[in-house]
């Protein structure tokens, strides 16, 4: 798929960034960013790619691939202007299977490969390098920080997974596009005993929790 004609590049010497550094970048970009797109790299742990402004490694380490969040990166087909791309460094060889009896975009639950699904469930195999709990929590915390400093609400209008936007733009699971994307279609949700839940809901829910926690900490300071 043509991602605004830019090739994915592995970063040889990734640069790490702290939460304070992310806040600084976000404050400088306020008023210029309207969307945050959430991805995985479909690569290996430890592999940072220049397509994304920020990448999150297995242990929660955050890599930065820009000097300003307003720099254009090539992460989401035709949706890179005024947006930030964040990716989890994981999911090499991940696979998914669509349900038989319902449109994939309407599926609310998935099961790991090997379990017997109901007709309304998708099946997921995250491969040998699945999204870790630390990665998921760190991505949610980044969303909370970015939205606060950018003045964005945390909702599907502003924070959206690659799979969610791929469904909208016609290249999500179940379609005929050979460059189908399903990044973060489902993620394990620790609040639901690790059940596979729509990934956008998992990240946005956690981000709202972190924003509330930050607010309480500020009020107590």
N, C-alpha and C positions, 0 to 999 in steps of 0.2 A: 504494500500500500504506500502511496505517495504521501509522506509526512512533510509536505512543503519542500521537497527535494533537499533532504539533508540526511547524511548517512550516520548510523549509530557508531559511536566511537568509544572504545574502552579507554578509560582514564588510567594512565600508567602510574601516576603518583597522586592518589586522591588526597584532597585537602579536607580536613575535618573542621567542623564548626560547632560552637557551643549554643545553648539556648539563648544566651545573651547576644551572640552574634546574629542569630536568626531574628531576634527582636529588632536589632539595629537595621538589618536589611529590610524588614517589613515596614518599619517606621518611615524609611526613606522612600518606599514604594507606595505609600498610602495615597489613594485616589487614582492610582494607575493600574491596579489589578482588580479584575472582576470575577475570576474563576480560579479554582484550585482543582487540578486533575490528579487523581491518585492511580498509580500503576504498580506493577512489578516489572523487573527487568527481563524476566524469563531467562535469566542467566544464573551465574554461580554466586554463592556467598563471597564477599570480598571484591566483587567486580563492580566498579562504579562506571556509569555511562554518562557521557556528556549530553545526551538527549534531555536530561532532567536537571532542574535547578538544584534539587536536593535528593540524595539517595540515602537509604537507611540500611545499615548492614545487620548481620545476624545478631550481634550483641547490642544493637541500639546505637552504635556509632553513626553519626550523621556526616555525610560528605557534601560539600558545596561545590557547584560547578559554574559559578558565576560571581561577578563582582557586584551585581545589582539584580534584584528580582525582576526588573523590567527588561533585562536582556532576553531576547527571543530564543527559546529552546524548542526543539522539534519532537514533541512527545505525543501529541494528539492530533489526528488528521483534521486539518483545516480549522483548528481551534487553539492555535498557539499565541495569537495576539492578545495581550492583556491578561495572560494566564500564567500560572505557576504549575510546573510539573514536579511531583514528588513520587519516588519509586522505592519499593523494597527490593533489595539485592537478593533475589531468590527465584525459585520456581523453574529452574532448568528442567526440561523434560516433563513439566506438568501437563496433565491431560484432563479433558472433561467429556462427558457424554450427556446429551440432551434427553429429556423425558419424551415418552411416546405420546401421551394422551393430552398434553397441554402445551401451549406456546412457551418456549424457554424464558421469555421475558416476564412471564407470570409466575414462575416457579419461586416458592418461598422457602424451600428447604432442599438440602442436598445431603447425600451420604457418601462416605468414602468408598472407593472402588473395592469390590469384594463383598460388600454388604448387598443384600437384595433390596432394591428400591421399590417403592410403590410407583404406580404409573405417573404420579404427579411430581416425582422427585428426580433431580439430576444426580449424576455420579461424578465424583471428583477424585483425582489422584494428583497430589501436589509434587510428586517425585521425591527424590532423595534430599532435596533442599527446600523444604516447605517454609512458608512464612512462619517465623517464630513469634511467640507471645511478646517478646521484647520488641521486635520490629513493629508489630501491630500497635502496641502501646506507644511507642516512640512516634510513629506516624500520626496517631491521634493527638498526641501532645503538640506536635508541630502544627497540625491543623488548628488547634486551640490557640496557640501563640500567634500564628499568622492571621487568623480571622480577627482576633482582638486588636492587633496592631494595625491591620489594614482597614478596620472598620466594617468587616463583612459579617453577616450572620452565618451561623452554621446550619445549612440546609442543603437539600439536593439542588437548589438553584445556584448555589455557590461552590459547593464541595461535592465532587462527583467522581466515581471510579471510571476507569477506561471502559469497563464492561457496560456500565450504565449508559455512557454516551455512545458506545458502539451499538447498543440496541436502538437508540434514538436515531443514529445516522445510518443504520442498515448494514452494519458489519459485525454484529454480535453473534453469540451462539445460536445455532439453528438456521442461519442464513447460508447463502451459497457463495459468499465472498471468500476466496482462497486465503485472504489475509485477515480472517476472523480474529477478533481480539476478545479475551474474556478475563483480563486482569482483575483480580479481586471480586469475581462474580460471587464467590462465597468465601468466608473466612471462619475459623473456629472462634466461637464466642464464649469466653470464660464465664460470662454471666448466665449462660444457658448450658453449663456443664460441658463446654467444648463442642456443642452441636454446630454444624455448619450452617451459618446464617448469612443472608445477603451482606456482602462485604462493605458496601457503602453505609448500611445501617450500623454495622459494628463500629466503623471508624467514626462516623458522625456522633453516635451515641457516646462513645468514649471521649471524643473531643468536647462535647457539652459538659461531661463530668469534670474534665480537667479545667475547663473555663470556670465552672462553679468553684472548684477547689482553689484556683488562683484568686478568685474574687474574695473568698473567705480569708485567705492568707493576707491579702492586702488590707482587708478590713480589720484584721487582728493585729497588724503591724503598728 
